[in-house]
Amino acid sequence: MYLLFGFIGAISRITSVITSPFRYILSALRLNWLTSLGTILRAPLAPLQRVFGTMTPLQDLRESYADWKEEQEYKKLAKDMPLIYAPGAADYSQIHLVRGTQRLVLHIGVSTFSSSAEITLYEETEHPLTLRFTRVNDAEYGAPFVLHIDGDCEAAVDGRAAHGDTAVKHRSRLVINEDEYLVELYAWQVLPYAPRLEVGWYTDKGPVRHHNEDAIAVARSQHGYLFAVADGVGGGEGGELISEFAVRYLLAAFEQNIAYKLSWHNIFQKAFENINKEARRFGMQSQAMAGTTLTAVVVKGWDATMAHVGDSRLYHVSGGTARQISTDHVRMVQFEAPGAGQVPAQLERSILTQAVGKDDSITPQIVTFRLQPGDHLLLLTDGISNIITPEELATLTRDYRAARLPRHLAQLANERYNADNVTAVHVQFLTTKRRTAWQPVAEPRVYTSYQKRQLRLNAPKAMYTNYVMKQRRRNLWLVLLVLILLVGFVFGAYRAQQSGLIGVQPTATVTPTATQTPTLSATPRPPTATRTPTPTPTVTVLPPTSTLQPLPTSTLAELPPRRRGVRKG
């Protein structure tokens, strides 16, 4: 019936637009009675148009078509998406440990906004024990809780030794040393198969700022979801770069860890530390010490884990009441400003006590809480949260769909003289058993994936400080000097090698001598007998040097010459 009346109103308006030129012509020809006839014919539709005048029939038809298309997508995805919780999974709110007349009660779930609970036994003794119960997937573990015991003891659950994470059911018997406890689980509501999410987001620079320093991260996986908002601080381009880097780094951590059974408390702690270190390094080389607030939530099944620093906020709307989960890391400071009559006026200004890039160390607020069908999550930057009250937020979540509420919140904040960027993410958890069909869509300042090269934060050259530029110039001159010395050394060694002074191995050489034996020819010749000539003595008569007369020569005959040879005998 509603669509019929809307269709009639649309036809009436279309008819009015089409006939308007003819009405003008009839009025010029003084044939107004025909125009009056058209008015009379449309008169019965006037009451219906007054009743349904505030509607936009074409827009309603588009929404109806979108809902029908969404139903078809749900049917296609029903076979592909795995179940996160088995049918009839209960949302337990209390764990009772019964021992005789003693009953220890642990609160868990929605009442504490946590999926785990702890209790300490034997506090007064030297060896206290801590029992930690954690909500898990019933279909995966075969039990709604696992028990982890910190301390030295002998423990068993239903006769099995308790080592590490041990499954605990309703009416399980827990034995610790010599004490026996009966575990009783109490639930107040039965959850459907898995949460179906409707998500909407919007970000804008606002009516005053010249650029948008906010950033949004939206991601979806078979195993969970990630939503994050970051509000860059510090002005200029630095706030934009750091907020974008922060959400992209969280996207990387989400995609690499969501498929595994890991503690998101530890993952968020390490991710925030790495983001802060990179932001501090960026601040040392840029002109301004920029930073960002960062609020993120990971949803797995019906459990949500939030990590937060800064003054952006996360609201959990349940049962018509909006509760702020995050804590504002701000401090109010009073200062004096000259007034109109030269009288100082006391003004207050909020200063962030924790933010990414503010200090060398960072301690994010990490909270795990339980969701219920019909709940809402709102991630808002201070451009909206400082203007719109939680009571208004709770009312608006009932009046607007998830896809439309973020834009309406931004428009409402701008109408109330907002002077900052505006960003909102709305997540609605429905009770239907159908799967979620929405898909993350990348938009300006809205990111749905990451790239490895974007996991480092580098400042543009225009943002380098003078100190950094001088340091880089000095390093450049040192490098050039070393290169010049190295080239000179290599060139000198090359010239020395060419001249034979260095770098040449000595070659063995034979110096010819006067008595060198000639080398024999290849063809030997027979030796030729040669006679060695006998030297003939030459007698030289010297003139006498004395006046004495020579003696007379003997007349005896000379003896024959004596034969030389081998003596006989």
Helices and strands as residue ranges (DSSP letters): H 2-28, H 32-42, G 43-45, H 46-51, H 57-77, E 90-99, E 102-107, E 116-121, E 129-135, H 138-141, E 145-150, E 155-157, E 160-161, E 166-168, E 173-176, E 179-190, E 196-204, E 214-220, E 225-233, H 236-257, H 264-285, E 291-300, E 303-309, E 313-318, E 321-324, E 330-338, E 344-352, E 365-370, E 376-380, H 382-385, H 390-399, H 405-415, E 422-430, E 446-447, G 452-455, G 461-463, H 466-499
